[in-house]
Amino acid sequence: MSTSTSPAVTADDNPSEASVSAPKGPFSRAAKLTKVSHGKGPKKTRLEPFTAVSYVGVTVFGLFALIPLWMIVAGSLTEESTLARSGYSFFPEPFSLDAYVAIFSGTALFQGYAATLFITVVGTALSLCATASLSWVIARRMPRISRPLTVFAYLPMLFSGGLVPLYLLVTQVLQLQNSWFAVILPHMMAPFLVFVAVSFFRQLPEEILDSAKVDGAGELRVFFEIVLPLSKPILAVIGLFYAVSYWNEWFTAMLFISDPEKYPLQLMLQNLIANVTNAAMLPGSGSVAPIYQLRLALTVVTIGPILLAYPFAQRYFVKGLTLGATKG
């Protein structure tokens, strides 16, 4: 008994089957592979006029923002006599570090940094806790409590108690003279940021919250274990706003702090700019410092750390503002 083998049917012998197994067309995988094999890459996108104008506008705006900052840095490194005679310039000539030596030679700068860091770190932490807690209660629309808290948070956006009642409250009632908490407490909650957080919380999926409650989780557990981990973008944005506000605060410190050893950096800078006598002798340095150069150098030292905080929060910034700005 003999066995016979039939020849294998290939795509060349049966073109109809080949057409079925490898469909033709501009969107088929075979066409894409053929295009790549011939050395033709993907089609380049054409730069639109609006995009080009946007790039140019952002570049010009960035130059307008960076040029004054660079002139401050260059002025802080320029000799005092040249600043008094010729004013500011783009390049520090002749080069001088007298102002920085005067700043870092005493204890005033380190005391100012300690005060500013305490106010910024502690104030931002307390503000985030208060803002997130109040916003969550308002966003949950709880009966008999959410509506009064909404009114409580909204009224400060329209009316202010005034400077005299604030001064009497902090000094006479709370007894916080010469305390850093006198700077923290009046700015601990911003109504606008409260409603931004409320809008974000109302966009969280209700299914996740309901499933957690079905599993037996209480309101506090839902808030700390589910809501806060999902709210990192908006918390980062709100925290950055609070941190910048606390870092730049000097007027409240001027009202309630009279001890020079507790001055924050911004109040020290304000005193040096407003008073030539204070600028001539930096408190705690023990040596006479160049006036104009000292002001610019202290400005650089003051704004440096807060500028470094922006790159770390930049990835959350746009996302947090976009999610929290829509209507809930």
BELKA-V414374 format. One line per field, one symbol per residue. ss: DSSP state (h for helix, s for strand, l for the rest). Layout:
# BELKA-V414374
ss: ???
This chain:
# BELKA-V414374
ss: llllllllllllllhhhhhhhlllllllhhhhhhhhhlllllllllllhhhhhhhhhhhhhhhhhhhhhhhhhhhhlslhhhhhhhllllllllsllhhhhhhhlllhhhhhhhhhhhhhhhhhhhhhhhhhhhhhhhhllllllhhhhhhhhhhhhhllllhhhhhhhhhhhlllllllhhhhhhhlllhhhhhhhhhhhllllhhhhhhhhhllllhhhhhhhhhhhhlhhhhhhhhhhhhhhhhlllhhhhhhlllhhhllhhhhhhhhhhlhhhhhsllllllsllhhhhhhhhhhhhhhhhhhhhhhhhhhhhhhhhhhhlll
